[in-house]
Amino acid sequence: MLFEKRFEHTVAQIRSQVTVPLRIELWNGKRFDFCGEPNVTVTIPGPSALRYFIAPNLNGLGEAFVEGHIQVQGSPKNVFKVAEGLARSMSERLPWAFQWLASHSRDRDRAAIEYHYDVSNDFYALFLDRNMVYSCAYYRDEADTLETAQAHKLDHILNKLRLASGEKFLDIGCGWGALILRAAQQYGAIATGITLSKNQFDHASEQIRRAGLGERCQVLLCDYRDLAQSEAYDKIASVGMFEHVGLKNLPAYFQTVHRLLKPDGLVLNHGITSSDVQSRWIGMGAGEFIDRYVFPDGELPHLSLALREMAAANLEVADVESLRRHYARTCEAWSDRLEAHGAQAIGMIGERRYRIWQIYLAGCAHGFAKGWMNLYQILCSKSDNTALAGLPPTRDYMYARAS
């Protein structure tokens, strides 16, 4: 009874502050509409689940949805917008939350990577493009499909690096191998990729074998910290990797990149960043939800922190490009594709984990569109060489070979 009274008080408070397309139906037949035409219906099966709505935040609401404590009808896109509206009604702005910093030992990092990436290759194939690229696409035209935009992204990275035939190329965190395969096939490079995911390693190895590229392309199952001291590469890319490194490990990470880069080489870091200058978690409970259910130990630096640590590692920045709007569109495409294959996904990973991915992809699309986080490509070289002097005077060269 107490919960019900507090819940009804919260409903009145929310209604006075925001309008969200939501209907809540209680186990006892009571119904609460938050607008004239709701497109999301939440059914609360018992009094205990009311606690998620008395002081709503994205972590608690996400838990209620994922764990099945409530029943929800509506598209993931609309569900997340409603959840944000409820959470925002409890605050005047988007607050940021201080996050605990994980130790990021080799074992802990491997476990975190395996949790997220080793779900199932067949599961990821349900919503990724045909080349299994799990990072922000690059939409050069409104009519671009996801497949086209991902091919643009691969070329955009390799063109920025001015990758040439015969050069040694390293992809740190190579995913399912699309970038190293393209580097070897289309650019004639000698390409190496590293990953901590066994599923990704197996898939990339098989793709290399099928393409007959075994002499010019390889994938290694190893930590970036364990790459041989004697190795040196003409060009290095790191795509969607430094989010897993940890804020405290950024100095060591960029020092490793510096060590692996040849004196006249170039490196491109493509990664998600926090929009908070203190590199704090996304607020309203979103950061806690992602850490708990999606990306254990993930830590997003602000762009300024990334640039500072690069400079401290003697890496000179030549170019910075935001792809935030591209990532919003990419995540929306992934979310739509996952929904279209919902029954297959549930058969592969179960309803609970499917709900995690539903709300995660829809939330990412919303978060990037709203600027909660960003995505930057940062091109740099060793600060004590002349590599940047050889770059063309404008950015036009970056698009010369995009297909």
Contacts in CASP RR format, 6 or more apart in sequence:
PFRMAT RR
TARGET T0000
AUTHOR 0000-0000-0000
METHOD contacts of the structure
MODEL  1
MLFEKRFEHTVAQIRSQVTVPLRIELWNGKRFDFCGEPNVTVTIPGPSAL
RYFIAPNLNGLGEAFVEGHIQVQGSPKNVFKVAEGLARSMSERLPWAFQW
LASHSRDRDRAAIEYHYDVSNDFYALFLDRNMVYSCAYYRDEADTLETAQ
AHKLDHILNKLRLASGEKFLDIGCGWGALILRAAQQYGAIATGITLSKNQ
FDHASEQIRRAGLGERCQVLLCDYRDLAQSEAYDKIASVGMFEHVGLKNL
PAYFQTVHRLLKPDGLVLNHGITSSDVQSRWIGMGAGEFIDRYVFPDGEL
PHLSLALREMAAANLEVADVESLRRHYARTCEAWSDRLEAHGAQAIGMIG
ERRYRIWQIYLAGCAHGFAKGWMNLYQILCSKSDNTALAGLPPTRDYMYA
RAS
3 47 0 8 1.000
3 48 0 8 1.000
3 50 0 8 1.000
3 51 0 8 1.000
3 54 0 8 1.000
4 47 0 8 1.000
4 50 0 8 1.000
6 50 0 8 1.000
6 54 0 8 1.000
7 50 0 8 1.000
7 53 0 8 1.000
7 54 0 8 1.000
10 53 0 8 1.000
10 54 0 8 1.000
10 55 0 8 1.000
10 56 0 8 1.000
11 24 0 8 1.000
11 32 0 8 1.000
11 34 0 8 1.000
11 53 0 8 1.000
13 89 0 8 1.000
14 20 0 8 1.000
14 34 0 8 1.000
14 86 0 8 1.000
14 89 0 8 1.000
15 34 0 8 1.000
17 89 0 8 1.000
18 34 0 8 1.000
18 85 0 8 1.000
18 86 0 8 1.000
18 88 0 8 1.000
18 89 0 8 1.000
19 34 0 8 1.000
19 35 0 8 1.000
20 34 0 8 1.000
20 35 0 8 1.000
20 40 0 8 1.000
20 81 0 8 1.000
20 82 0 8 1.000
20 85 0 8 1.000
20 86 0 8 1.000
21 34 0 8 1.000
21 35 0 8 1.000
21 37 0 8 1.000
21 38 0 8 1.000
21 39 0 8 1.000
21 40 0 8 1.000
21 78 0 8 1.000
21 81 0 8 1.000
21 82 0 8 1.000
22 33 0 8 1.000
22 34 0 8 1.000
22 35 0 8 1.000
22 38 0 8 1.000
22 40 0 8 1.000
22 41 0 8 1.000
22 42 0 8 1.000
22 82 0 8 1.000
22 86 0 8 1.000
23 31 0 8 1.000
23 32 0 8 1.000
23 33 0 8 1.000
23 34 0 8 1.000
23 38 0 8 1.000
23 40 0 8 1.000
23 41 0 8 1.000
23 42 0 8 1.000
24 31 0 8 1.000
24 32 0 8 1.000
24 34 0 8 1.000
24 41 0 8 1.000
24 42 0 8 1.000
24 43 0 8 1.000
24 44 0 8 1.000
24 53 0 8 1.000
25 31 0 8 1.000
25 32 0 8 1.000
25 41 0 8 1.000
25 42 0 8 1.000
25 43 0 8 1.000
25 44 0 8 1.000
26 32 0 8 1.000
26 44 0 8 1.000
26 46 0 8 1.000
27 44 0 8 1.000
27 45 0 8 1.000
27 46 0 8 1.000
27 47 0 8 1.000
39 74 0 8 1.000
39 75 0 8 1.000
39 78 0 8 1.000
40 72 0 8 1.000
40 73 0 8 1.000
40 74 0 8 1.000
40 78 0 8 1.000
40 79 0 8 1.000
40 82 0 8 1.000
41 72 0 8 1.000
41 73 0 8 1.000
41 74 0 8 1.000
42 70 0 8 1.000
42 71 0 8 1.000
42 72 0 8 1.000
42 73 0 8 1.000
43 70 0 8 1.000
43 71 0 8 1.000
43 72 0 8 1.000
43 73 0 8 1.000
44 50 0 8 1.000
44 53 0 8 1.000
44 70 0 8 1.000
45 69 0 8 1.000
45 70 0 8 1.000
45 71 0 8 1.000
48 69 0 8 1.000
49 64 0 8 1.000
49 69 0 8 1.000
49 70 0 8 1.000
52 60 0 8 1.000
52 61 0 8 1.000
52 63 0 8 1.000
52 64 0 8 1.000
52 69 0 8 1.000
52 70 0 8 1.000
53 61 0 8 1.000
53 86 0 8 1.000
55 90 0 8 1.000
56 83 0 8 1.000
56 86 0 8 1.000
56 87 0 8 1.000
56 89 0 8 1.000
56 90 0 8 1.000
57 87 0 8 1.000
57 90 0 8 1.000
57 284 0 8 1.000
57 285 0 8 1.000
58 83 0 8 1.000
58 84 0 8 1.000
58 87 0 8 1.000
58 283 0 8 1.000
58 284 0 8 1.000
58 285 0 8 1.000
58 286 0 8 1.000
58 287 0 8 1.000
58 289 0 8 1.000
59 285 0 8 1.000
59 286 0 8 1.000
59 287 0 8 1.000
59 288 0 8 1.000
59 289 0 8 1.000
59 292 0 8 1.000
60 285 0 8 1.000
60 289 0 8 1.000
61 83 0 8 1.000
61 86 0 8 1.000
61 87 0 8 1.000
62 83 0 8 1.000
62 289 0 8 1.000
62 293 0 8 1.000
62 359 0 8 1.000
63 69 0 8 1.000
63 289 0 8 1.000
63 292 0 8 1.000
64 70 0 8 1.000
65 72 0 8 1.000
65 79 0 8 1.000
65 355 0 8 1.000
65 359 0 8 1.000
66 293 0 8 1.000
66 352 0 8 1.000
66 355 0 8 1.000
66 356 0 8 1.000
66 359 0 8 1.000
67 352 0 8 1.000
68 352 0 8 1.000
68 355 0 8 1.000
72 79 0 8 1.000
75 339 0 8 1.000
75 362 0 8 1.000
76 335 0 8 1.000
76 339 0 8 1.000
76 358 0 8 1.000
76 359 0 8 1.000
76 361 0 8 1.000
76 362 0 8 1.000
76 363 0 8 1.000
77 332 0 8 1.000
77 335 0 8 1.000
77 362 0 8 1.000
77 365 0 8 1.000
77 366 0 8 1.000
79 359 0 8 1.000
79 362 0 8 1.000
80 359 0 8 1.000
80 362 0 8 1.000
80 363 0 8 1.000
80 366 0 8 1.000
81 366 0 8 1.000
83 359 0 8 1.000
84 284 0 8 1.000
84 366 0 8 1.000
87 284 0 8 1.000
87 285 0 8 1.000
88 94 0 8 1.000
88 284 0 8 1.000
91 284 0 8 1.000
94 282 0 8 1.000
94 283 0 8 1.000
94 284 0 8 1.000
94 372 0 8 1.000
95 283 0 8 1.000
95 284 0 8 1.000
96 276 0 8 1.000
96 278 0 8 1.000
96 280 0 8 1.000
96 281 0 8 1.000
96 282 0 8 1.000
96 283 0 8 1.000
97 280 0 8 1.000
97 281 0 8 1.000
97 282 0 8 1.000
97 283 0 8 1.000
97 285 0 8 1.000
97 287 0 8 1.000
97 288 0 8 1.000
98 280 0 8 1.000
98 281 0 8 1.000
99 280 0 8 1.000
99 281 0 8 1.000
99 287 0 8 1.000
99 291 0 8 1.000
99 299 0 8 1.000
101 246 0 8 1.000
101 247 0 8 1.000
101 248 0 8 1.000
101 299 0 8 1.000
102 108 0 8 1.000
102 246 0 8 1.000
102 296 0 8 1.000
102 297 0 8 1.000
102 298 0 8 1.000
102 299 0 8 1.000
104 245 0 8 1.000
104 246 0 8 1.000
104 248 0 8 1.000
104 249 0 8 1.000
104 297 0 8 1.000
106 223 0 8 1.000
106 225 0 8 1.000
106 226 0 8 1.000
108 297 0 8 1.000
109 196 0 8 1.000
109 223 0 8 1.000
109 244 0 8 1.000
109 297 0 8 1.000
110 196 0 8 1.000
110 223 0 8 1.000
111 296 0 8 1.000
112 244 0 8 1.000
112 295 0 8 1.000
112 296 0 8 1.000
112 297 0 8 1.000
112 298 0 8 1.000
113 195 0 8 1.000
113 196 0 8 1.000
113 197 0 8 1.000
113 244 0 8 1.000
114 196 0 8 1.000
114 197 0 8 1.000
114 198 0 8 1.000
115 296 0 8 1.000
116 294 0 8 1.000
116 295 0 8 1.000
116 296 0 8 1.000
117 175 0 8 1.000
117 195 0 8 1.000
117 196 0 8 1.000
117 197 0 8 1.000
117 199 0 8 1.000
117 200 0 8 1.000
118 197 0 8 1.000
118 198 0 8 1.000
118 199 0 8 1.000
118 200 0 8 1.000
119 349 0 8 1.000
119 353 0 8 1.000
120 199 0 8 1.000
120 348 0 8 1.000
120 349 0 8 1.000
121 132 0 8 1.000
121 176 0 8 1.000
121 199 0 8 1.000
121 200 0 8 1.000
121 202 0 8 1.000
121 203 0 8 1.000
122 348 0 8 1.000
123 345 0 8 1.000
123 348 0 8 1.000
123 349 0 8 1.000
124 132 0 8 1.000
124 134 0 8 1.000
124 176 0 8 1.000
125 132 0 8 1.000
126 337 0 8 1.000
126 338 0 8 1.000
126 341 0 8 1.000
126 342 0 8 1.000
126 344 0 8 1.000
126 345 0 8 1.000
126 348 0 8 1.000
127 334 0 8 1.000
127 335 0 8 1.000
127 337 0 8 1.000
127 338 0 8 1.000
127 341 0 8 1.000
127 361 0 8 1.000
128 134 0 8 1.000
128 334 0 8 1.000
128 337 0 8 1.000
129 137 0 8 1.000
129 146 0 8 1.000
129 147 0 8 1.000
129 150 0 8 1.000
130 147 0 8 1.000
131 147 0 8 1.000
131 150 0 8 1.000
131 151 0 8 1.000
131 154 0 8 1.000
131 176 0 8 1.000
131 178 0 8 1.000
131 181 0 8 1.000
132 175 0 8 1.000
132 176 0 8 1.000
132 177 0 8 1.000
132 178 0 8 1.000
132 203 0 8 1.000
133 150 0 8 1.000
133 153 0 8 1.000
133 154 0 8 1.000
133 176 0 8 1.000
133 178 0 8 1.000
133 179 0 8 1.000
134 175 0 8 1.000
134 176 0 8 1.000
135 153 0 8 1.000
135 239 0 8 1.000
135 240 0 8 1.000
135 270 0 8 1.000
135 271 0 8 1.000
136 153 0 8 1.000
136 270 0 8 1.000
136 323 0 8 1.000
136 326 0 8 1.000
136 327 0 8 1.000
136 330 0 8 1.000
136 375 0 8 1.000
137 144 0 8 1.000
137 146 0 8 1.000
137 149 0 8 1.000
137 150 0 8 1.000
137 152 0 8 1.000
137 153 0 8 1.000
137 326 0 8 1.000
137 329 0 8 1.000
137 330 0 8 1.000
137 333 0 8 1.000
138 149 0 8 1.000
138 150 0 8 1.000
138 152 0 8 1.000
138 153 0 8 1.000
138 156 0 8 1.000
138 323 0 8 1.000
138 326 0 8 1.000
139 149 0 8 1.000
139 152 0 8 1.000
139 326 0 8 1.000
139 329 0 8 1.000
140 149 0 8 1.000
140 152 0 8 1.000
140 399 0 8 1.000
140 402 0 8 1.000
144 152 0 8 1.000
146 330 0 8 1.000
146 333 0 8 1.000
146 334 0 8 1.000
146 337 0 8 1.000
149 326 0 8 1.000
149 329 0 8 1.000
149 330 0 8 1.000
150 178 0 8 1.000
151 403 0 8 1.000
152 402 0 8 1.000
152 403 0 8 1.000
154 178 0 8 1.000
154 179 0 8 1.000
154 182 0 8 1.000
155 182 0 8 1.000
155 186 0 8 1.000
155 401 0 8 1.000
155 402 0 8 1.000
155 403 0 8 1.000
156 377 0 8 1.000
156 398 0 8 1.000
156 399 0 8 1.000
156 402 0 8 1.000
157 179 0 8 1.000
157 237 0 8 1.000
157 239 0 8 1.000
157 268 0 8 1.000
157 270 0 8 1.000
157 377 0 8 1.000
158 179 0 8 1.000
158 182 0 8 1.000
158 183 0 8 1.000
158 186 0 8 1.000
158 187 0 8 1.000
158 237 0 8 1.000
158 401 0 8 1.000
159 397 0 8 1.000
159 398 0 8 1.000
159 399 0 8 1.000
159 400 0 8 1.000
159 401 0 8 1.000
159 402 0 8 1.000
160 266 0 8 1.000
160 268 0 8 1.000
160 319 0 8 1.000
160 377 0 8 1.000
160 379 0 8 1.000
160 398 0 8 1.000
161 169 0 8 1.000
161 235 0 8 1.000
161 237 0 8 1.000
161 266 0 8 1.000
161 267 0 8 1.000
161 268 0 8 1.000
161 379 0 8 1.000
162 235 0 8 1.000
162 266 0 8 1.000
162 391 0 8 1.000
162 397 0 8 1.000
163 169 0 8 1.000
163 183 0 8 1.000
163 187 0 8 1.000
163 189 0 8 1.000
163 234 0 8 1.000
163 235 0 8 1.000
164 187 0 8 1.000
164 188 0 8 1.000
164 189 0 8 1.000
164 234 0 8 1.000
165 187 0 8 1.000
165 188 0 8 1.000
165 189 0 8 1.000
166 188 0 8 1.000
166 189 0 8 1.000
166 190 0 8 1.000
167 189 0 8 1.000
167 190 0 8 1.000
167 234 0 8 1.000
167 235 0 8 1.000
168 189 0 8 1.000
168 190 0 8 1.000
168 192 0 8 1.000
168 232 0 8 1.000
168 233 0 8 1.000
168 234 0 8 1.000
168 235 0 8 1.000
168 262 0 8 1.000
169 180 0 8 1.000
169 183 0 8 1.000
169 187 0 8 1.000
169 189 0 8 1.000
169 190 0 8 1.000
169 191 0 8 1.000
169 192 0 8 1.000
169 233 0 8 1.000
169 234 0 8 1.000
169 235 0 8 1.000
169 236 0 8 1.000
169 237 0 8 1.000
170 191 0 8 1.000
170 192 0 8 1.000
170 193 0 8 1.000
170 194 0 8 1.000
170 231 0 8 1.000
170 233 0 8 1.000
170 235 0 8 1.000
170 236 0 8 1.000
170 237 0 8 1.000
170 260 0 8 1.000
171 177 0 8 1.000
171 179 0 8 1.000
171 180 0 8 1.000
171 183 0 8 1.000
171 191 0 8 1.000
171 192 0 8 1.000
171 193 0 8 1.000
171 194 0 8 1.000
171 236 0 8 1.000
171 237 0 8 1.000
171 238 0 8 1.000
171 239 0 8 1.000
172 193 0 8 1.000
172 194 0 8 1.000
172 224 0 8 1.000
172 236 0 8 1.000
172 237 0 8 1.000
172 238 0 8 1.000
172 241 0 8 1.000
172 257 0 8 1.000
173 193 0 8 1.000
173 194 0 8 1.000
173 195 0 8 1.000
173 196 0 8 1.000
173 224 0 8 1.000
173 238 0 8 1.000
173 239 0 8 1.000
173 240 0 8 1.000
173 241 0 8 1.000
174 180 0 8 1.000
174 193 0 8 1.000
174 194 0 8 1.000
174 195 0 8 1.000
174 200 0 8 1.000
174 204 0 8 1.000
174 219 0 8 1.000
174 239 0 8 1.000
175 195 0 8 1.000
175 197 0 8 1.000
175 200 0 8 1.000
175 204 0 8 1.000
176 200 0 8 1.000
176 203 0 8 1.000
176 204 0 8 1.000
176 207 0 8 1.000
177 193 0 8 1.000
177 200 0 8 1.000
177 203 0 8 1.000
177 204 0 8 1.000
177 207 0 8 1.000
177 219 0 8 1.000
179 237 0 8 1.000
179 239 0 8 1.000
180 191 0 8 1.000
180 192 0 8 1.000
180 193 0 8 1.000
180 204 0 8 1.000
180 208 0 8 1.000
180 217 0 8 1.000
180 219 0 8 1.000
181 191 0 8 1.000
181 204 0 8 1.000
181 207 0 8 1.000
181 208 0 8 1.000
181 211 0 8 1.000
181 213 0 8 1.000
181 217 0 8 1.000
183 189 0 8 1.000
183 191 0 8 1.000
183 217 0 8 1.000
184 190 0 8 1.000
184 191 0 8 1.000
184 211 0 8 1.000
184 213 0 8 1.000
184 216 0 8 1.000
184 217 0 8 1.000
185 211 0 8 1.000
185 213 0 8 1.000
188 216 0 8 1.000
189 216 0 8 1.000
189 235 0 8 1.000
190 216 0 8 1.000
190 217 0 8 1.000
191 216 0 8 1.000
191 217 0 8 1.000
191 218 0 8 1.000
192 217 0 8 1.000
192 218 0 8 1.000
192 219 0 8 1.000
192 220 0 8 1.000
192 233 0 8 1.000
193 204 0 8 1.000
193 218 0 8 1.000
193 219 0 8 1.000
193 220 0 8 1.000
194 219 0 8 1.000
194 220 0 8 1.000
194 221 0 8 1.000
194 222 0 8 1.000
194 223 0 8 1.000
194 224 0 8 1.000
194 227 0 8 1.000
195 201 0 8 1.000
195 204 0 8 1.000
195 219 0 8 1.000
195 220 0 8 1.000
195 221 0 8 1.000
196 221 0 8 1.000
196 222 0 8 1.000
196 223 0 8 1.000
198 221 0 8 1.000
200 219 0 8 1.000
201 219 0 8 1.000
201 220 0 8 1.000
201 221 0 8 1.000
204 219 0 8 1.000
205 219 0 8 1.000
208 214 0 8 1.000
208 217 0 8 1.000
208 218 0 8 1.000
208 219 0 8 1.000
211 217 0 8 1.000
224 241 0 8 1.000
224 253 0 8 1.000
224 256 0 8 1.000
225 252 0 8 1.000
225 256 0 8 1.000
227 256 0 8 1.000
227 260 0 8 1.000
229 259 0 8 1.000
231 260 0 8 1.000
232 260 0 8 1.000
232 261 0 8 1.000
232 262 0 8 1.000
233 260 0 8 1.000
233 261 0 8 1.000
233 262 0 8 1.000
233 265 0 8 1.000
234 262 0 8 1.000
234 264 0 8 1.000
234 265 0 8 1.000
234 266 0 8 1.000
235 265 0 8 1.000
235 266 0 8 1.000
235 267 0 8 1.000
236 257 0 8 1.000
236 260 0 8 1.000
236 261 0 8 1.000
236 265 0 8 1.000
236 266 0 8 1.000
236 267 0 8 1.000
236 268 0 8 1.000
237 267 0 8 1.000
237 268 0 8 1.000
237 269 0 8 1.000
237 270 0 8 1.000
238 257 0 8 1.000
238 267 0 8 1.000
238 268 0 8 1.000
238 269 0 8 1.000
238 270 0 8 1.000
238 271 0 8 1.000
239 270 0 8 1.000
239 271 0 8 1.000
240 270 0 8 1.000
240 271 0 8 1.000
240 272 0 8 1.000
241 271 0 8 1.000
242 250 0 8 1.000
242 253 0 8 1.000
242 269 0 8 1.000
242 271 0 8 1.000
242 301 0 8 1.000
242 306 0 8 1.000
243 271 0 8 1.000
243 272 0 8 1.000
243 295 0 8 1.000
243 298 0 8 1.000
243 299 0 8 1.000
243 300 0 8 1.000
244 295 0 8 1.000
244 297 0 8 1.000
244 298 0 8 1.000
245 253 0 8 1.000
245 299 0 8 1.000
246 297 0 8 1.000
246 298 0 8 1.000
246 299 0 8 1.000
247 279 0 8 1.000
247 299 0 8 1.000
247 301 0 8 1.000
247 305 0 8 1.000
250 301 0 8 1.000
250 305 0 8 1.000
250 306 0 8 1.000
250 309 0 8 1.000
251 309 0 8 1.000
251 312 0 8 1.000
251 313 0 8 1.000
253 309 0 8 1.000
254 309 0 8 1.000
254 310 0 8 1.000
254 312 0 8 1.000
254 313 0 8 1.000
254 315 0 8 1.000
255 313 0 8 1.000
257 267 0 8 1.000
257 269 0 8 1.000
257 313 0 8 1.000
257 315 0 8 1.000
258 313 0 8 1.000
258 314 0 8 1.000
258 315 0 8 1.000
258 382 0 8 1.000
261 267 0 8 1.000
261 381 0 8 1.000
261 382 0 8 1.000
263 382 0 8 1.000
263 384 0 8 1.000
263 385 0 8 1.000
263 387 0 8 1.000
264 381 0 8 1.000
264 385 0 8 1.000
264 386 0 8 1.000
264 387 0 8 1.000
265 381 0 8 1.000
265 382 0 8 1.000
265 385 0 8 1.000
265 387 0 8 1.000
266 318 0 8 1.000
266 379 0 8 1.000
266 380 0 8 1.000
266 381 0 8 1.000
266 387 0 8 1.000
267 315 0 8 1.000
267 379 0 8 1.000
267 380 0 8 1.000
267 381 0 8 1.000
268 377 0 8 1.000
268 378 0 8 1.000
268 379 0 8 1.000
268 380 0 8 1.000
269 306 0 8 1.000
269 310 0 8 1.000
269 376 0 8 1.000
269 377 0 8 1.000
269 378 0 8 1.000
269 380 0 8 1.000
270 323 0 8 1.000
270 375 0 8 1.000
270 376 0 8 1.000
270 377 0 8 1.000
270 378 0 8 1.000
271 375 0 8 1.000
271 376 0 8 1.000
271 377 0 8 1.000
272 300 0 8 1.000
272 327 0 8 1.000
272 373 0 8 1.000
272 374 0 8 1.000
272 375 0 8 1.000
273 300 0 8 1.000
273 301 0 8 1.000
273 302 0 8 1.000
273 303 0 8 1.000
273 306 0 8 1.000
273 373 0 8 1.000
273 374 0 8 1.000
273 375 0 8 1.000
273 376 0 8 1.000
274 280 0 8 1.000
274 281 0 8 1.000
274 282 0 8 1.000
274 300 0 8 1.000
274 301 0 8 1.000
274 302 0 8 1.000
274 373 0 8 1.000
274 374 0 8 1.000
275 302 0 8 1.000
275 371 0 8 1.000
275 372 0 8 1.000
275 373 0 8 1.000
275 374 0 8 1.000
276 282 0 8 1.000
276 302 0 8 1.000
277 302 0 8 1.000
277 304 0 8 1.000
278 302 0 8 1.000
279 299 0 8 1.000
279 300 0 8 1.000
279 301 0 8 1.000
279 302 0 8 1.000
279 305 0 8 1.000
281 287 0 8 1.000
281 288 0 8 1.000
281 291 0 8 1.000
282 290 0 8 1.000
282 367 0 8 1.000
282 372 0 8 1.000
282 373 0 8 1.000
286 363 0 8 1.000
286 372 0 8 1.000
290 298 0 8 1.000
290 360 0 8 1.000
291 297 0 8 1.000
291 298 0 8 1.000
293 356 0 8 1.000
293 360 0 8 1.000
294 356 0 8 1.000
294 360 0 8 1.000
300 373 0 8 1.000
301 309 0 8 1.000
303 320 0 8 1.000
303 374 0 8 1.000
303 376 0 8 1.000
306 376 0 8 1.000
306 378 0 8 1.000
307 317 0 8 1.000
307 320 0 8 1.000
307 378 0 8 1.000
310 317 0 8 1.000
310 378 0 8 1.000
310 380 0 8 1.000
311 317 0 8 1.000
311 383 0 8 1.000
314 382 0 8 1.000
314 383 0 8 1.000
314 384 0 8 1.000
315 380 0 8 1.000
315 381 0 8 1.000
315 382 0 8 1.000
315 383 0 8 1.000
316 380 0 8 1.000
316 381 0 8 1.000
316 382 0 8 1.000
316 383 0 8 1.000
316 388 0 8 1.000
317 378 0 8 1.000
317 379 0 8 1.000
317 380 0 8 1.000
318 379 0 8 1.000
318 380 0 8 1.000
318 381 0 8 1.000
318 388 0 8 1.000
318 391 0 8 1.000
319 377 0 8 1.000
319 378 0 8 1.000
319 379 0 8 1.000
319 395 0 8 1.000
320 376 0 8 1.000
320 377 0 8 1.000
320 378 0 8 1.000
320 379 0 8 1.000
321 376 0 8 1.000
321 377 0 8 1.000
322 374 0 8 1.000
322 375 0 8 1.000
322 376 0 8 1.000
323 375 0 8 1.000
323 376 0 8 1.000
323 377 0 8 1.000
324 368 0 8 1.000
324 371 0 8 1.000
324 373 0 8 1.000
324 374 0 8 1.000
324 375 0 8 1.000
325 368 0 8 1.000
325 369 0 8 1.000
326 375 0 8 1.000
327 364 0 8 1.000
327 368 0 8 1.000
327 375 0 8 1.000
328 365 0 8 1.000
328 366 0 8 1.000
328 367 0 8 1.000
328 368 0 8 1.000
328 369 0 8 1.000
329 365 0 8 1.000
331 361 0 8 1.000
331 362 0 8 1.000
331 363 0 8 1.000
331 364 0 8 1.000
331 365 0 8 1.000
331 368 0 8 1.000
332 365 0 8 1.000
334 361 0 8 1.000
334 365 0 8 1.000
335 358 0 8 1.000
335 361 0 8 1.000
335 362 0 8 1.000
335 365 0 8 1.000
338 345 0 8 1.000
338 357 0 8 1.000
338 358 0 8 1.000
338 361 0 8 1.000
339 358 0 8 1.000
342 354 0 8 1.000
345 354 0 8 1.000
345 357 0 8 1.000
346 354 0 8 1.000
349 357 0 8 1.000
367 373 0 8 1.000
368 374 0 8 1.000
368 375 0 8 1.000
381 387 0 8 1.000
381 388 0 8 1.000
391 397 0 8 1.000
END
